[in-house]
């Protein structure tokens, strides 16, 4: 049996926040509603991953700074 640990999200970002960020990222030329559902899911997932990665980096730096002081 093959298994891998599941990554747990650092935080759950509200869908409406992610959707607003997606609209901003797309710009005035395109609308989130014009994307097919798979494209919407992929864009939302990418934005959430970017935010969570940034949060994880800040957490690592904070822990490292606390440890070195």
C-alpha positions in Angstrom: 0.0 0.0 0.0 1.4 3.4 -1.0 0.6 6.3 1.2 1.9 9.8 1.7 1.4 12.3 4.5 -1.3 14.8 3.7 -0.3 18.5 3.8 -2.5 20.4 6.2 -3.3 23.9 5.3 -1.9 26.5 7.6 -5.1 28.5 7.4 -8.4 28.4 5.7 -8.9 31.6 3.6 -12.5 32.5 3.0 -13.6 31.7 -0.5 -14.9 35.2 -1.1 -11.5 36.6 -0.3 -9.8 34.2 -2.7 -12.4 35.0 -5.4 -11.8 38.8 -4.9 -8.0 38.2 -5.2 -8.6 36.1 -8.4 -10.7 38.9 -9.9 -7.9 41.4 -9.1 -5.3 39.0 -10.6 -7.3 38.6 -13.8 -7.7 42.3 -14.2 -10.4 44.2 -16.0 -10.0 42.2 -19.3 -11.4 39.0 -17.9 -13.9 37.9 -15.3 -13.7 35.0 -12.9 -17.2 33.9 -14.0 -15.9 33.6 -17.6 -13.5 30.8 -16.6 -14.6 27.2 -16.7 -15.0 25.6 -13.3 -11.7 23.7 -13.6 -9.8 27.0 -14.3 -11.6 28.7 -11.4 -10.6 25.9 -9.0 -7.0 25.9 -10.3 -6.7 29.7 -9.9 -8.2 29.6 -6.4 -5.9 26.8 -5.4 -2.8 28.6 -6.7 -3.7 31.8 -4.9 -4.3 30.0 -1.7 -1.0 28.1 -2.0 0.9 31.3 -2.6 -0.7 32.9 0.5 -0.1 29.8 2.7 3.5 29.5 1.4 4.2 33.1 2.4 2.6 32.5 5.8 4.8 29.4 6.3 7.9 31.4 5.4 7.0 34.1 8.0 6.4 31.4 10.6 9.8 29.7 9.9 11.6 33.1 10.2 9.8 33.9 13.4 10.6 30.6 15.0 14.3 30.8 13.8 14.6 34.4 15.2 13.1 33.3 18.5 15.5 30.4 18.7 18.6 32.4 17.9 18.0 35.2 20.4 
